[in-house]
Amino acid sequence: MKKLLWSLCVIAVLLSAAAGGFALAYLTEEVTFDQIEVSGCGIPDKAACTIRILHEGDYPGLSDFPVTAEQAAPGRAALNALRGQKYTRVLPFLKPGKGGIAVCETSGCSSSYIAYWDGKYLWASGEGEKPWRGYAPSSPDELREVLQVVMNN
């Protein structure tokens, strides 16, 4: 009986170590912004301001005039800053902070919120019960600086 109990304990420890290894690998895996799945649904109700990503030559909303390169430059800078980082996932029980910057992409008549920066983590819009998934950027200070410059212009 003791041998059976001992072997069951060893198996339980090995299984929990393997599960912990998989969870650690999942949380420490680096991904790029383009690898993050973004659904574009939902509005971050905690945002203090919004950066709109417009595409040159597009006709956003009901506009009769195409977007110029100058109008598209701030959104392009924000998108390049997001793409210039590597991200690791944050723990699933964390929640976005208030007063951050929402990033909205506009194409034609449709707009979708693709990210939310709370000053520490980048939150990507998802679906279902967990509408926002958190990611830690490789250089949060650099990302914060670029997004603040875009907001102030």
MODELLER restraints for C-alpha pairs under 7 A, 6 or more apart:
rsr = mdl.restraints
at = mdl.atoms
rsr.add(forms.Gaussian(group=physical.xy_distance, feature=features.Distance(at['CA:27:A'], at['CA:88:A']), mean=6.23, stdev=0.5))
rsr.add(forms.Gaussian(group=physical.xy_distance, feature=features.Distance(at['CA:27:A'], at['CA:89:A']), mean=5.06, stdev=0.5))
rsr.add(forms.Gaussian(group=physical.xy_distance, feature=features.Distance(at['CA:27:A'], at['CA:90:A']), mean=6.57, stdev=0.5))
rsr.add(forms.Gaussian(group=physical.xy_distance, feature=features.Distance(at['CA:28:A'], at['CA:88:A']), mean=5.60, stdev=0.5))
rsr.add(forms.Gaussian(group=physical.xy_distance, feature=features.Distance(at['CA:28:A'], at['CA:89:A']), mean=6.84, stdev=0.5))
rsr.add(forms.Gaussian(group=physical.xy_distance, feature=features.Distance(at['CA:29:A'], at['CA:88:A']), mean=5.87, stdev=0.5))
rsr.add(forms.Gaussian(group=physical.xy_distance, feature=features.Distance(at['CA:30:A'], at['CA:86:A']), mean=5.94, stdev=0.5))
rsr.add(forms.Gaussian(group=physical.xy_distance, feature=features.Distance(at['CA:30:A'], at['CA:87:A']), mean=5.30, stdev=0.5))
rsr.add(forms.Gaussian(group=physical.xy_distance, feature=features.Distance(at['CA:30:A'], at['CA:88:A']), mean=4.95, stdev=0.5))
rsr.add(forms.Gaussian(group=physical.xy_distance, feature=features.Distance(at['CA:31:A'], at['CA:86:A']), mean=5.65, stdev=0.5))
rsr.add(forms.Gaussian(group=physical.xy_distance, feature=features.Distance(at['CA:31:A'], at['CA:87:A']), mean=5.18, stdev=0.5))
rsr.add(forms.Gaussian(group=physical.xy_distance, feature=features.Distance(at['CA:31:A'], at['CA:88:A']), mean=6.42, stdev=0.5))
rsr.add(forms.Gaussian(group=physical.xy_distance, feature=features.Distance(at['CA:32:A'], at['CA:83:A']), mean=6.57, stdev=0.5))
rsr.add(forms.Gaussian(group=physical.xy_distance, feature=features.Distance(at['CA:32:A'], at['CA:85:A']), mean=6.61, stdev=0.5))
rsr.add(forms.Gaussian(group=physical.xy_distance, feature=features.Distance(at['CA:32:A'], at['CA:86:A']), mean=5.03, stdev=0.5))
rsr.add(forms.Gaussian(group=physical.xy_distance, feature=features.Distance(at['CA:32:A'], at['CA:87:A']), mean=6.06, stdev=0.5))
rsr.add(forms.Gaussian(group=physical.xy_distance, feature=features.Distance(at['CA:33:A'], at['CA:82:A']), mean=6.28, stdev=0.5))
rsr.add(forms.Gaussian(group=physical.xy_distance, feature=features.Distance(at['CA:33:A'], at['CA:83:A']), mean=5.11, stdev=0.5))
rsr.add(forms.Gaussian(group=physical.xy_distance, feature=features.Distance(at['CA:34:A'], at['CA:83:A']), mean=6.86, stdev=0.5))
rsr.add(forms.Gaussian(group=physical.xy_distance, feature=features.Distance(at['CA:38:A'], at['CA:114:A']), mean=6.01, stdev=0.5))
rsr.add(forms.Gaussian(group=physical.xy_distance, feature=features.Distance(at['CA:38:A'], at['CA:124:A']), mean=5.92, stdev=0.5))
rsr.add(forms.Gaussian(group=physical.xy_distance, feature=features.Distance(at['CA:38:A'], at['CA:125:A']), mean=5.39, stdev=0.5))
rsr.add(forms.Gaussian(group=physical.xy_distance, feature=features.Distance(at['CA:38:A'], at['CA:126:A']), mean=5.84, stdev=0.5))
rsr.add(forms.Gaussian(group=physical.xy_distance, feature=features.Distance(at['CA:39:A'], at['CA:125:A']), mean=5.79, stdev=0.5))
rsr.add(forms.Gaussian(group=physical.xy_distance, feature=features.Distance(at['CA:39:A'], at['CA:126:A']), mean=5.15, stdev=0.5))
rsr.add(forms.Gaussian(group=physical.xy_distance, feature=features.Distance(at['CA:39:A'], at['CA:127:A']), mean=6.56, stdev=0.5))
rsr.add(forms.Gaussian(group=physical.xy_distance, feature=features.Distance(at['CA:40:A'], at['CA:112:A']), mean=4.65, stdev=0.5))
rsr.add(forms.Gaussian(group=physical.xy_distance, feature=features.Distance(at['CA:40:A'], at['CA:113:A']), mean=5.03, stdev=0.5))
rsr.add(forms.Gaussian(group=physical.xy_distance, feature=features.Distance(at['CA:40:A'], at['CA:114:A']), mean=5.00, stdev=0.5))
rsr.add(forms.Gaussian(group=physical.xy_distance, feature=features.Distance(at['CA:40:A'], at['CA:125:A']), mean=5.78, stdev=0.5))
rsr.add(forms.Gaussian(group=physical.xy_distance, feature=features.Distance(at['CA:41:A'], at['CA:112:A']), mean=6.15, stdev=0.5))
rsr.add(forms.Gaussian(group=physical.xy_distance, feature=features.Distance(at['CA:41:A'], at['CA:113:A']), mean=6.36, stdev=0.5))
rsr.add(forms.Gaussian(group=physical.xy_distance, feature=features.Distance(at['CA:41:A'], at['CA:125:A']), mean=6.36, stdev=0.5))
rsr.add(forms.Gaussian(group=physical.xy_distance, feature=features.Distance(at['CA:41:A'], at['CA:126:A']), mean=6.90, stdev=0.5))
rsr.add(forms.Gaussian(group=physical.xy_distance, feature=features.Distance(at['CA:42:A'], at['CA:113:A']), mean=6.73, stdev=0.5))
rsr.add(forms.Gaussian(group=physical.xy_distance, feature=features.Distance(at['CA:42:A'], at['CA:125:A']), mean=6.90, stdev=0.5))
rsr.add(forms.Gaussian(group=physical.xy_distance, feature=features.Distance(at['CA:43:A'], at['CA:113:A']), mean=6.29, stdev=0.5))
rsr.add(forms.Gaussian(group=physical.xy_distance, feature=features.Distance(at['CA:44:A'], at['CA:102:A']), mean=6.75, stdev=0.5))
rsr.add(forms.Gaussian(group=physical.xy_distance, feature=features.Distance(at['CA:44:A'], at['CA:116:A']), mean=6.93, stdev=0.5))
rsr.add(forms.Gaussian(group=physical.xy_distance, feature=features.Distance(at['CA:46:A'], at['CA:98:A']), mean=4.66, stdev=0.5))
rsr.add(forms.Gaussian(group=physical.xy_distance, feature=features.Distance(at['CA:46:A'], at['CA:99:A']), mean=5.73, stdev=0.5))
rsr.add(forms.Gaussian(group=physical.xy_distance, feature=features.Distance(at['CA:46:A'], at['CA:100:A']), mean=6.83, stdev=0.5))
rsr.add(forms.Gaussian(group=physical.xy_distance, feature=features.Distance(at['CA:47:A'], at['CA:98:A']), mean=6.32, stdev=0.5))
rsr.add(forms.Gaussian(group=physical.xy_distance, feature=features.Distance(at['CA:47:A'], at['CA:99:A']), mean=4.99, stdev=0.5))
rsr.add(forms.Gaussian(group=physical.xy_distance, feature=features.Distance(at['CA:47:A'], at['CA:100:A']), mean=4.76, stdev=0.5))
rsr.add(forms.Gaussian(group=physical.xy_distance, feature=features.Distance(at['CA:47:A'], at['CA:101:A']), mean=5.42, stdev=0.5))
rsr.add(forms.Gaussian(group=physical.xy_distance, feature=features.Distance(at['CA:47:A'], at['CA:102:A']), mean=5.73, stdev=0.5))
rsr.add(forms.Gaussian(group=physical.xy_distance, feature=features.Distance(at['CA:48:A'], at['CA:99:A']), mean=4.53, stdev=0.5))
rsr.add(forms.Gaussian(group=physical.xy_distance, feature=features.Distance(at['CA:48:A'], at['CA:100:A']), mean=5.48, stdev=0.5))
rsr.add(forms.Gaussian(group=physical.xy_distance, feature=features.Distance(at['CA:48:A'], at['CA:101:A']), mean=6.14, stdev=0.5))
rsr.add(forms.Gaussian(group=physical.xy_distance, feature=features.Distance(at['CA:49:A'], at['CA:100:A']), mean=6.90, stdev=0.5))
rsr.add(forms.Gaussian(group=physical.xy_distance, feature=features.Distance(at['CA:49:A'], at['CA:101:A']), mean=5.19, stdev=0.5))
rsr.add(forms.Gaussian(group=physical.xy_distance, feature=features.Distance(at['CA:49:A'], at['CA:102:A']), mean=6.31, stdev=0.5))
rsr.add(forms.Gaussian(group=physical.xy_distance, feature=features.Distance(at['CA:50:A'], at['CA:101:A']), mean=5.47, stdev=0.5))
rsr.add(forms.Gaussian(group=physical.xy_distance, feature=features.Distance(at['CA:50:A'], at['CA:102:A']), mean=4.58, stdev=0.5))
rsr.add(forms.Gaussian(group=physical.xy_distance, feature=features.Distance(at['CA:50:A'], at['CA:103:A']), mean=5.74, stdev=0.5))
rsr.add(forms.Gaussian(group=physical.xy_distance, feature=features.Distance(at['CA:50:A'], at['CA:104:A']), mean=6.87, stdev=0.5))
rsr.add(forms.Gaussian(group=physical.xy_distance, feature=features.Distance(at['CA:51:A'], at['CA:75:A']), mean=6.64, stdev=0.5))
rsr.add(forms.Gaussian(group=physical.xy_distance, feature=features.Distance(at['CA:51:A'], at['CA:102:A']), mean=6.17, stdev=0.5))
rsr.add(forms.Gaussian(group=physical.xy_distance, feature=features.Distance(at['CA:51:A'], at['CA:103:A']), mean=4.89, stdev=0.5))
rsr.add(forms.Gaussian(group=physical.xy_distance, feature=features.Distance(at['CA:51:A'], at['CA:104:A']), mean=6.13, stdev=0.5))
rsr.add(forms.Gaussian(group=physical.xy_distance, feature=features.Distance(at['CA:51:A'], at['CA:151:A']), mean=6.71, stdev=0.5))
rsr.add(forms.Gaussian(group=physical.xy_distance, feature=features.Distance(at['CA:52:A'], at['CA:75:A']), mean=5.83, stdev=0.5))
rsr.add(forms.Gaussian(group=physical.xy_distance, feature=features.Distance(at['CA:52:A'], at['CA:103:A']), mean=6.09, stdev=0.5))
rsr.add(forms.Gaussian(group=physical.xy_distance, feature=features.Distance(at['CA:52:A'], at['CA:104:A']), mean=4.91, stdev=0.5))
rsr.add(forms.Gaussian(group=physical.xy_distance, feature=features.Distance(at['CA:52:A'], at['CA:105:A']), mean=5.79, stdev=0.5))
rsr.add(forms.Gaussian(group=physical.xy_distance, feature=features.Distance(at['CA:52:A'], at['CA:106:A']), mean=6.81, stdev=0.5))
rsr.add(forms.Gaussian(group=physical.xy_distance, feature=features.Distance(at['CA:53:A'], at['CA:72:A']), mean=6.91, stdev=0.5))
rsr.add(forms.Gaussian(group=physical.xy_distance, feature=features.Distance(at['CA:53:A'], at['CA:75:A']), mean=4.05, stdev=0.5))
rsr.add(forms.Gaussian(group=physical.xy_distance, feature=features.Distance(at['CA:53:A'], at['CA:76:A']), mean=6.50, stdev=0.5))
rsr.add(forms.Gaussian(group=physical.xy_distance, feature=features.Distance(at['CA:53:A'], at['CA:104:A']), mean=6.02, stdev=0.5))
rsr.add(forms.Gaussian(group=physical.xy_distance, feature=features.Distance(at['CA:53:A'], at['CA:105:A']), mean=4.58, stdev=0.5))
rsr.add(forms.Gaussian(group=physical.xy_distance, feature=features.Distance(at['CA:53:A'], at['CA:106:A']), mean=6.01, stdev=0.5))
rsr.add(forms.Gaussian(group=physical.xy_distance, feature=features.Distance(at['CA:54:A'], at['CA:72:A']), mean=5.13, stdev=0.5))
rsr.add(forms.Gaussian(group=physical.xy_distance, feature=features.Distance(at['CA:54:A'], at['CA:75:A']), mean=6.08, stdev=0.5))
rsr.add(forms.Gaussian(group=physical.xy_distance, feature=features.Distance(at['CA:54:A'], at['CA:105:A']), mean=6.47, stdev=0.5))
rsr.add(forms.Gaussian(group=physical.xy_distance, feature=features.Distance(at['CA:54:A'], at['CA:106:A']), mean=5.58, stdev=0.5))
rsr.add(forms.Gaussian(group=physical.xy_distance, feature=features.Distance(at['CA:54:A'], at['CA:107:A']), mean=6.91, stdev=0.5))
rsr.add(forms.Gaussian(group=physical.xy_distance, feature=features.Distance(at['CA:55:A'], at['CA:67:A']), mean=6.68, stdev=0.5))
rsr.add(forms.Gaussian(group=physical.xy_distance, feature=features.Distance(at['CA:55:A'], at['CA:72:A']), mean=5.69, stdev=0.5))
rsr.add(forms.Gaussian(group=physical.xy_distance, feature=features.Distance(at['CA:56:A'], at['CA:67:A']), mean=4.94, stdev=0.5))
rsr.add(forms.Gaussian(group=physical.xy_distance, feature=features.Distance(at['CA:56:A'], at['CA:68:A']), mean=5.45, stdev=0.5))
rsr.add(forms.Gaussian(group=physical.xy_distance, feature=features.Distance(at['CA:56:A'], at['CA:69:A']), mean=5.49, stdev=0.5))
rsr.add(forms.Gaussian(group=physical.xy_distance, feature=features.Distance(at['CA:56:A'], at['CA:72:A']), mean=5.66, stdev=0.5))
rsr.add(forms.Gaussian(group=physical.xy_distance, feature=features.Distance(at['CA:57:A'], at['CA:66:A']), mean=4.91, stdev=0.5))
rsr.add(forms.Gaussian(group=physical.xy_distance, feature=features.Distance(at['CA:57:A'], at['CA:67:A']), mean=5.03, stdev=0.5))
rsr.add(forms.Gaussian(group=physical.xy_distance, feature=features.Distance(at['CA:57:A'], at['CA:68:A']), mean=6.44, stdev=0.5))
rsr.add(forms.Gaussian(group=physical.xy_distance, feature=features.Distance(at['CA:58:A'], at['CA:66:A']), mean=5.29, stdev=0.5))
rsr.add(forms.Gaussian(group=physical.xy_distance, feature=features.Distance(at['CA:58:A'], at['CA:67:A']), mean=5.55, stdev=0.5))
rsr.add(forms.Gaussian(group=physical.xy_distance, feature=features.Distance(at['CA:58:A'], at['CA:107:A']), mean=6.80, stdev=0.5))
rsr.add(forms.Gaussian(group=physical.xy_distance, feature=features.Distance(at['CA:58:A'], at['CA:108:A']), mean=6.41, stdev=0.5))
rsr.add(forms.Gaussian(group=physical.xy_distance, feature=features.Distance(at['CA:59:A'], at['CA:65:A']), mean=6.32, stdev=0.5))
rsr.add(forms.Gaussian(group=physical.xy_distance, feature=features.Distance(at['CA:59:A'], at['CA:66:A']), mean=4.82, stdev=0.5))
rsr.add(forms.Gaussian(group=physical.xy_distance, feature=features.Distance(at['CA:59:A'], at['CA:67:A']), mean=6.34, stdev=0.5))
rsr.add(forms.Gaussian(group=physical.xy_distance, feature=features.Distance(at['CA:59:A'], at['CA:108:A']), mean=5.41, stdev=0.5))
rsr.add(forms.Gaussian(group=physical.xy_distance, feature=features.Distance(at['CA:60:A'], at['CA:106:A']), mean=6.50, stdev=0.5))
rsr.add(forms.Gaussian(group=physical.xy_distance, feature=features.Distance(at['CA:60:A'], at['CA:107:A']), mean=5.91, stdev=0.5))
rsr.add(forms.Gaussian(group=physical.xy_distance, feature=features.Distance(at['CA:60:A'], at['CA:108:A']), mean=4.38, stdev=0.5))
rsr.add(forms.Gaussian(group=physical.xy_distance, feature=features.Distance(at['CA:60:A'], at['CA:109:A']), mean=5.70, stdev=0.5))
rsr.add(forms.Gaussian(group=physical.xy_distance, feature=features.Distance(at['CA:61:A'], at['CA:108:A']), mean=5.69, stdev=0.5))
rsr.add(forms.Gaussian(group=physical.xy_distance, feature=features.Distance(at['CA:61:A'], at['CA:109:A']), mean=4.28, stdev=0.5))
rsr.add(forms.Gaussian(group=physical.xy_distance, feature=features.Distance(at['CA:62:A'], at['CA:109:A']), mean=6.92, stdev=0.5))
rsr.add(forms.Gaussian(group=physical.xy_distance, feature=features.Distance(at['CA:74:A'], at['CA:150:A']), mean=5.57, stdev=0.5))
rsr.add(forms.Gaussian(group=physical.xy_distance, feature=features.Distance(at['CA:78:A'], at['CA:146:A']), mean=6.89, stdev=0.5))
rsr.add(forms.Gaussian(group=physical.xy_distance, feature=features.Distance(at['CA:78:A'], at['CA:147:A']), mean=6.03, stdev=0.5))
rsr.add(forms.Gaussian(group=physical.xy_distance, feature=features.Distance(at['CA:78:A'], at['CA:150:A']), mean=6.73, stdev=0.5))
rsr.add(forms.Gaussian(group=physical.xy_distance, feature=features.Distance(at['CA:81:A'], at['CA:143:A']), mean=6.19, stdev=0.5))
rsr.add(forms.Gaussian(group=physical.xy_distance, feature=features.Distance(at['CA:81:A'], at['CA:146:A']), mean=6.71, stdev=0.5))
rsr.add(forms.Gaussian(group=physical.xy_distance, feature=features.Distance(at['CA:85:A'], at['CA:137:A']), mean=5.92, stdev=0.5))
rsr.add(forms.Gaussian(group=physical.xy_distance, feature=features.Distance(at['CA:85:A'], at['CA:138:A']), mean=5.80, stdev=0.5))
rsr.add(forms.Gaussian(group=physical.xy_distance, feature=features.Distance(at['CA:85:A'], at['CA:139:A']), mean=6.84, stdev=0.5))
rsr.add(forms.Gaussian(group=physical.xy_distance, feature=features.Distance(at['CA:86:A'], at['CA:137:A']), mean=5.77, stdev=0.5))
rsr.add(forms.Gaussian(group=physical.xy_distance, feature=features.Distance(at['CA:86:A'], at['CA:138:A']), mean=5.24, stdev=0.5))
rsr.add(forms.Gaussian(group=physical.xy_distance, feature=features.Distance(at['CA:87:A'], at['CA:135:A']), mean=5.67, stdev=0.5))
rsr.add(forms.Gaussian(group=physical.xy_distance, feature=features.Distance(at['CA:87:A'], at['CA:136:A']), mean=5.31, stdev=0.5))
rsr.add(forms.Gaussian(group=physical.xy_distance, feature=features.Distance(at['CA:87:A'], at['CA:137:A']), mean=4.53, stdev=0.5))
rsr.add(forms.Gaussian(group=physical.xy_distance, feature=features.Distance(at['CA:87:A'], at['CA:138:A']), mean=5.92, stdev=0.5))
rsr.add(forms.Gaussian(group=physical.xy_distance, feature=features.Distance(at['CA:88:A'], at['CA:135:A']), mean=5.38, stdev=0.5))
rsr.add(forms.Gaussian(group=physical.xy_distance, feature=features.Distance(at['CA:88:A'], at['CA:136:A']), mean=5.24, stdev=0.5))
rsr.add(forms.Gaussian(group=physical.xy_distance, feature=features.Distance(at['CA:88:A'], at['CA:137:A']), mean=6.74, stdev=0.5))
rsr.add(forms.Gaussian(group=physical.xy_distance, feature=features.Distance(at['CA:89:A'], at['CA:134:A']), mean=6.07, stdev=0.5))
rsr.add(forms.Gaussian(group=physical.xy_distance, feature=features.Distance(at['CA:89:A'], at['CA:135:A']), mean=4.43, stdev=0.5))
rsr.add(forms.Gaussian(group=physical.xy_distance, feature=features.Distance(at['CA:89:A'], at['CA:136:A']), mean=6.19, stdev=0.5))
rsr.add(forms.Gaussian(group=physical.xy_distance, feature=features.Distance(at['CA:90:A'], at['CA:134:A']), mean=5.40, stdev=0.5))
rsr.add(forms.Gaussian(group=physical.xy_distance, feature=features.Distance(at['CA:90:A'], at['CA:135:A']), mean=5.33, stdev=0.5))
rsr.add(forms.Gaussian(group=physical.xy_distance, feature=features.Distance(at['CA:90:A'], at['CA:136:A']), mean=6.28, stdev=0.5))
rsr.add(forms.Gaussian(group=physical.xy_distance, feature=features.Distance(at['CA:96:A'], at['CA:118:A']), mean=6.35, stdev=0.5))
rsr.add(forms.Gaussian(group=physical.xy_distance, feature=features.Distance(at['CA:97:A'], at['CA:118:A']), mean=5.28, stdev=0.5))
rsr.add(forms.Gaussian(group=physical.xy_distance, feature=features.Distance(at['CA:98:A'], at['CA:118:A']), mean=6.51, stdev=0.5))
rsr.add(forms.Gaussian(group=physical.xy_distance, feature=features.Distance(at['CA:99:A'], at['CA:118:A']), mean=6.72, stdev=0.5))
rsr.add(forms.Gaussian(group=physical.xy_distance, feature=features.Distance(at['CA:100:A'], at['CA:116:A']), mean=6.86, stdev=0.5))
rsr.add(forms.Gaussian(group=physical.xy_distance, feature=features.Distance(at['CA:100:A'], at['CA:117:A']), mean=5.45, stdev=0.5))
rsr.add(forms.Gaussian(group=physical.xy_distance, feature=features.Distance(at['CA:100:A'], at['CA:118:A']), mean=4.18, stdev=0.5))
rsr.add(forms.Gaussian(group=physical.xy_distance, feature=features.Distance(at['CA:100:A'], at['CA:119:A']), mean=6.35, stdev=0.5))
rsr.add(forms.Gaussian(group=physical.xy_distance, feature=features.Distance(at['CA:101:A'], at['CA:116:A']), mean=5.70, stdev=0.5))
rsr.add(forms.Gaussian(group=physical.xy_distance, feature=features.Distance(at['CA:101:A'], at['CA:117:A']), mean=5.12, stdev=0.5))
rsr.add(forms.Gaussian(group=physical.xy_distance, feature=features.Distance(at['CA:101:A'], at['CA:118:A']), mean=6.46, stdev=0.5))
rsr.add(forms.Gaussian(group=physical.xy_distance, feature=features.Distance(at['CA:102:A'], at['CA:113:A']), mean=7.00, stdev=0.5))
rsr.add(forms.Gaussian(group=physical.xy_distance, feature=features.Distance(at['CA:102:A'], at['CA:115:A']), mean=6.00, stdev=0.5))
rsr.add(forms.Gaussian(group=physical.xy_distance, feature=features.Distance(at['CA:102:A'], at['CA:116:A']), mean=4.35, stdev=0.5))
rsr.add(forms.Gaussian(group=physical.xy_distance, feature=features.Distance(at['CA:102:A'], at['CA:117:A']), mean=6.33, stdev=0.5))
rsr.add(forms.Gaussian(group=physical.xy_distance, feature=features.Distance(at['CA:103:A'], at['CA:113:A']), mean=5.82, stdev=0.5))
rsr.add(forms.Gaussian(group=physical.xy_distance, feature=features.Distance(at['CA:103:A'], at['CA:114:A']), mean=5.90, stdev=0.5))
rsr.add(forms.Gaussian(group=physical.xy_distance, feature=features.Distance(at['CA:103:A'], at['CA:115:A']), mean=5.11, stdev=0.5))
rsr.add(forms.Gaussian(group=physical.xy_distance, feature=features.Distance(at['CA:103:A'], at['CA:116:A']), mean=5.93, stdev=0.5))
rsr.add(forms.Gaussian(group=physical.xy_distance, feature=features.Distance(at['CA:104:A'], at['CA:111:A']), mean=6.56, stdev=0.5))
rsr.add(forms.Gaussian(group=physical.xy_distance, feature=features.Distance(at['CA:104:A'], at['CA:112:A']), mean=5.48, stdev=0.5))
rsr.add(forms.Gaussian(group=physical.xy_distance, feature=features.Distance(at['CA:104:A'], at['CA:113:A']), mean=4.19, stdev=0.5))
rsr.add(forms.Gaussian(group=physical.xy_distance, feature=features.Distance(at['CA:104:A'], at['CA:114:A']), mean=5.77, stdev=0.5))
rsr.add(forms.Gaussian(group=physical.xy_distance, feature=features.Distance(at['CA:105:A'], at['CA:111:A']), mean=5.62, stdev=0.5))
rsr.add(forms.Gaussian(group=physical.xy_distance, feature=features.Distance(at['CA:105:A'], at['CA:112:A']), mean=5.47, stdev=0.5))
rsr.add(forms.Gaussian(group=physical.xy_distance, feature=features.Distance(at['CA:105:A'], at['CA:113:A']), mean=6.31, stdev=0.5))
rsr.add(forms.Gaussian(group=physical.xy_distance, feature=features.Distance(at['CA:105:A'], at['CA:114:A']), mean=6.76, stdev=0.5))
rsr.add(forms.Gaussian(group=physical.xy_distance, feature=features.Distance(at['CA:106:A'], at['CA:112:A']), mean=6.59, stdev=0.5))
rsr.add(forms.Gaussian(group=physical.xy_distance, feature=features.Distance(at['CA:113:A'], at['CA:125:A']), mean=6.91, stdev=0.5))
rsr.add(forms.Gaussian(group=physical.xy_distance, feature=features.Distance(at['CA:114:A'], at['CA:124:A']), mean=6.00, stdev=0.5))
rsr.add(forms.Gaussian(group=physical.xy_distance, feature=features.Distance(at['CA:114:A'], at['CA:125:A']), mean=5.61, stdev=0.5))
rsr.add(forms.Gaussian(group=physical.xy_distance, feature=features.Distance(at['CA:115:A'], at['CA:122:A']), mean=6.68, stdev=0.5))
rsr.add(forms.Gaussian(group=physical.xy_distance, feature=features.Distance(at['CA:115:A'], at['CA:123:A']), mean=5.46, stdev=0.5))
rsr.add(forms.Gaussian(group=physical.xy_distance, feature=features.Distance(at['CA:115:A'], at['CA:124:A']), mean=4.56, stdev=0.5))
rsr.add(forms.Gaussian(group=physical.xy_distance, feature=features.Distance(at['CA:115:A'], at['CA:125:A']), mean=5.96, stdev=0.5))
rsr.add(forms.Gaussian(group=physical.xy_distance, feature=features.Distance(at['CA:116:A'], at['CA:122:A']), mean=5.74, stdev=0.5))
rsr.add(forms.Gaussian(group=physical.xy_distance, feature=features.Distance(at['CA:116:A'], at['CA:123:A']), mean=4.95, stdev=0.5))
rsr.add(forms.Gaussian(group=physical.xy_distance, feature=features.Distance(at['CA:116:A'], at['CA:124:A']), mean=6.52, stdev=0.5))
rsr.add(forms.Gaussian(group=physical.xy_distance, feature=features.Distance(at['CA:117:A'], at['CA:123:A']), mean=6.26, stdev=0.5))
rsr.add(forms.Gaussian(group=physical.xy_distance, feature=features.Distance(at['CA:119:A'], at['CA:144:A']), mean=6.43, stdev=0.5))
rsr.add(forms.Gaussian(group=physical.xy_distance, feature=features.Distance(at['CA:120:A'], at['CA:140:A']), mean=6.49, stdev=0.5))
rsr.add(forms.Gaussian(group=physical.xy_distance, feature=features.Distance(at['CA:121:A'], at['CA:134:A']), mean=6.18, stdev=0.5))
rsr.add(forms.Gaussian(group=physical.xy_distance, feature=features.Distance(at['CA:121:A'], at['CA:135:A']), mean=5.63, stdev=0.5))
rsr.add(forms.Gaussian(group=physical.xy_distance, feature=features.Distance(at['CA:121:A'], at['CA:136:A']), mean=4.98, stdev=0.5))
rsr.add(forms.Gaussian(group=physical.xy_distance, feature=features.Distance(at['CA:121:A'], at['CA:137:A']), mean=6.78, stdev=0.5))
rsr.add(forms.Gaussian(group=physical.xy_distance, feature=features.Distance(at['CA:122:A'], at['CA:134:A']), mean=5.73, stdev=0.5))
rsr.add(forms.Gaussian(group=physical.xy_distance, feature=features.Distance(at['CA:122:A'], at['CA:135:A']), mean=5.16, stdev=0.5))
rsr.add(forms.Gaussian(group=physical.xy_distance, feature=features.Distance(at['CA:122:A'], at['CA:136:A']), mean=6.30, stdev=0.5))
rsr.add(forms.Gaussian(group=physical.xy_distance, feature=features.Distance(at['CA:123:A'], at['CA:132:A']), mean=5.58, stdev=0.5))
rsr.add(forms.Gaussian(group=physical.xy_distance, feature=features.Distance(at['CA:123:A'], at['CA:133:A']), mean=5.24, stdev=0.5))
rsr.add(forms.Gaussian(group=physical.xy_distance, feature=features.Distance(at['CA:123:A'], at['CA:134:A']), mean=4.40, stdev=0.5))
rsr.add(forms.Gaussian(group=physical.xy_distance, feature=features.Distance(at['CA:123:A'], at['CA:135:A']), mean=6.11, stdev=0.5))
rsr.add(forms.Gaussian(group=physical.xy_distance, feature=features.Distance(at['CA:124:A'], at['CA:132:A']), mean=5.40, stdev=0.5))
rsr.add(forms.Gaussian(group=physical.xy_distance, feature=features.Distance(at['CA:124:A'], at['CA:133:A']), mean=5.31, stdev=0.5))
rsr.add(forms.Gaussian(group=physical.xy_distance, feature=features.Distance(at['CA:124:A'], at['CA:134:A']), mean=6.51, stdev=0.5))
rsr.add(forms.Gaussian(group=physical.xy_distance, feature=features.Distance(at['CA:125:A'], at['CA:131:A']), mean=5.69, stdev=0.5))
rsr.add(forms.Gaussian(group=physical.xy_distance, feature=features.Distance(at['CA:125:A'], at['CA:132:A']), mean=4.67, stdev=0.5))
rsr.add(forms.Gaussian(group=physical.xy_distance, feature=features.Distance(at['CA:125:A'], at['CA:133:A']), mean=6.63, stdev=0.5))
rsr.add(forms.Gaussian(group=physical.xy_distance, feature=features.Distance(at['CA:126:A'], at['CA:132:A']), mean=5.35, stdev=0.5))
rsr.add(forms.Gaussian(group=physical.xy_distance, feature=features.Distance(at['CA:126:A'], at['CA:133:A']), mean=6.68, stdev=0.5))
